[in-house]
Amino acid sequence: MDKGTGSSRSAPNPRPRRSRAALLPLLLLLAWTAPPGRVDAGPVPSFSPRLGVCTSVSNAAAVKNAGGDYVEESVQGFLIPDRPDSEFREKAGAAAGSPLPVSACNSFLPGSLKSVGPDARHDEIAAYAGTAFRRAKETGVTTVVFGSSGSRSIPEGFDRAEARRQFVGLLRRLGPIAAAHGVVVAIEPLNRDECNFINTVAEGAAIVREAGHPNIRLLADIYHMLRENEGPEALVAAGPFLRHVHLAEKDRRTPPGLAGDDFRPYLWTLRRAGYAGDISIECRWDDLAAQLPAALKALREQLATLDGPDSRISGSSLDSGKSSHRLSSGYRSLPPHPGNLVAGFPRLLSWMGVQGDISSWPQDAAASEEGKQGAQRPLEGGRRSGFPLQANRAPLPSRGPLGLLAHPVPRGMERHPSPPHEGLPDAGKSRKLTEGRHGHR
């Protein structure tokens, strides 16, 4: 009896409730081995990225005839910041007469302009960038990709922590310069055979986050991801910072369709996360004019069959055969990654008692703050970031015992369609592999 009221209260059930968390290993195993299409990940946004090719503007007609949407050029070969304006006018004239826009440039810095190390030349880089970004605006280029392995590789024996501080400091200088000209700088992770600093999308996202400027963003090259054995889940975790995507086949950096690599686990993850940027083929061509139509066709076929019965990614499952195994569609399967379970985690974790709106969890404090400042609005230059950032993010929910597993699920993964393209595309860099200018950014 409750004193003063005379009402009775039922005693709490002393029998402990069985935790659903105990079923997690079995559920994950079932999700991993389930046939395609068994995991209901909910509705997904439409996904029709523009497709471009990393090549010279002189090949724009061939790209257009093959079905491409834009061309990616080179800072050093097209914007030529180290050359006088009189020489640049010829390049600008070629872009003005091109049947396709030059939407982005790669090959940002020459190896002589060191970003890190005892010979770092940040003042000279800032001056060089000012010229490059001004000319980018004049020619309609909205993205400058910062791979530049020769510039950013850390010298042997140099303190890596200091090199990181130098690089982040440089990005903080470049951000306002880029913003003044409506340009976004996209940091490209490179595999460790090409560079010893920023090798994965996860590392690149951490650098971009630390730089803390809306005109400093990230590029994901699926070729480099494959070389680093970095799975599609990295695209989810880095989503708020991702500006652009490149791809090529893993073994010999061949164009899509030649070896038959299946990019759909990565493409499916991009679509699932609401990616709104472009995708460029950046590869080694034996004969661009002859190979390009088949390459664009193969990539479009993969995009069109993301939900197909043989795509192996309709829910969470991937074929786990050897790299030489081909799916019935003729595409070579990629090894399974735990990140392919991401799409099914919101419902799974909700069922298991994780509280809150999982789809709205912020990636981190920086991304959340960026959303509060209206990151969904267009960046300078009229372009949006590849992934929509939502203002007024929901607060981090009570995670429960499995909360850490749900953390990688980005805001908007379950709810937000891709925003429409505005103006010119945000493309990335290009190595001039087609015309014999084979050298890294």
KAJO-V695805 format. One record per run of one state. SS is the DSSP state (H for helix, E for strand, C for the rest). FROM is the first residue (numbers start at 1). TO is the last residue. If there is no record, write none. Layout:
ss:SS from:FROM to:TO
ss:SS from:FROM to:TO
This chain:
ss:C from:1 to:19
ss:H from:20 to:33
ss:C from:34 to:50
ss:E from:51 to:54
ss:C from:55 to:56
ss:H from:57 to:66
ss:C from:67 to:69
ss:E from:70 to:74
ss:H from:75 to:79
ss:C from:80 to:84
ss:H from:85 to:96
ss:C from:97 to:100
ss:E from:101 to:106
ss:C from:107 to:121
ss:H from:122 to:139
ss:C from:140 to:142
ss:E from:143 to:146
ss:C from:147 to:148
ss:H from:149 to:152
ss:C from:153 to:159
ss:H from:160 to:180
ss:C from:181 to:183
ss:E from:184 to:188
ss:C from:189 to:200
ss:H from:201 to:211
ss:C from:212 to:215
ss:E from:216 to:221
ss:H from:222 to:227
ss:C from:228 to:232
ss:H from:233 to:237
ss:C from:238 to:238
ss:H from:239 to:241
ss:E from:242 to:247
ss:C from:248 to:260
ss:E from:261 to:261
ss:C from:262 to:263
ss:H from:264 to:272
ss:C from:273 to:274
ss:E from:275 to:275
ss:C from:276 to:278
ss:E from:279 to:281
ss:C from:282 to:287
ss:H from:288 to:304
ss:C from:305 to:325
ss:E from:326 to:326
ss:C from:327 to:331
ss:E from:332 to:332
ss:C from:333 to:337
ss:H from:338 to:351
ss:C from:352 to:357
ss:H from:358 to:360
ss:C from:361 to:364
ss:H from:365 to:372
ss:C from:373 to:378
ss:E from:379 to:379
ss:C from:380 to:382
ss:E from:383 to:383
ss:C from:384 to:386
ss:E from:387 to:387
ss:C from:388 to:399
ss:H from:400 to:406
ss:C from:407 to:431
ss:E from:432 to:432
ss:C from:433 to:436
ss:E from:437 to:437
ss:C from:438 to:441
